[in-house]
Amino acid sequence: IFLIKDSIINISNKIDNDFVSSTPSIVLHNNKLILNLRYVNYKINENGEYINKKQITTFNEYCLLDDNLNFKERKMFNEPEVNTKYKGIEDIRLLSNNNHLYYSGVIQNTDHRDVVITASINKYDFNKNNLIQVNLQSPNNNKIEKNWVLFLYDDNLMVVYKWYPLTFGLIQDNQFIKSKTIKTPYLFNKLRGSTNGIIINDKSLNIKNELWFICHLVNYEDRRYYYHCIVRLNKYTLQLIDYSRLFTFVGCPIEYCLGMVYKEKKLILSYSVMDNSSFIMTITLKKILDSLF
């Protein structure tokens, strides 16, 4: 397992004593760096067990960054009061499409018996006080739907639903409509979506019209460990070009990456460690290619 480490900025924050910042998602939108910062009110102890409040709550914060990754604007979204065990949209990932900004995320709905986890995809409107939740229907009537990631294909908003086989589709009337599947190596059976897809072109590195995602897999050792993998697809055919060796950011058991930006021959990655600290890493594309492929 390879450890990638480069220029890292700690952007961790707290709200009162109950909420700590967790996984951020960064995106380049109309030449501006925008970041969603998640806050949670649970903790993970040294055994990997979750220490929860009665209501497990997520708050999200809109952040505008300058080119040096300093904060220029910040605004908390309101979350409507609910009586369920879970509150807020979890694991928000941002995607820019022309003048519109979208998110994909997760909503946990609870009743007395079951937890139903649904994907949510909608516009990320930071001019409004709250984000609109959308309960997307499971194409397979699953109780748990998460880790759906977005990308642009012929200016359409597309979804990667599964990685083995690669399963793509569109959202129509709150429903996932499958459009294409592609065979993938058996390792992809373990992969789950982390970041939305971004387009990368770099002639000097022989990269042309590639669609990049960061994925993760969870391995159960003495506790859960997260490992990451970069997946490269052809922008037009969606065929698999290559995938990286597994890597971690700091070697901690729980790491999660929800944002990736390509800018000036560098990747900007946003991730959390142990769900209680938030970071942005900047690393050259060349260093990624040399060390992971």
Secondary structure, DSSP 4 states (H G I P E B T S, - for coil): -EEP--EEEE---EETTTEEEEEEEEEEETTEEEEEEEEES-EE-TTS-EE--SSEEEEEEEEEE-TTS-EEEEEEPP----SSSEES-EEEEEEEETTEEEEEEEEEEE-SS-EEEEEEEEE--TTSSSPPP--PBPTT--SB----EEEEETTEEEEEEEETTEEEEEEETTEEEEEEEE---GGGGS-EE-SPPEEEEEGGGTEEEEEEEEEEEEEESSSEEEEEEEEEEETTT--EEEEPPPEESSS-S-EEEEEEEEETTEEEEEEEETTTEEEEEEEEHHHHHHHH-
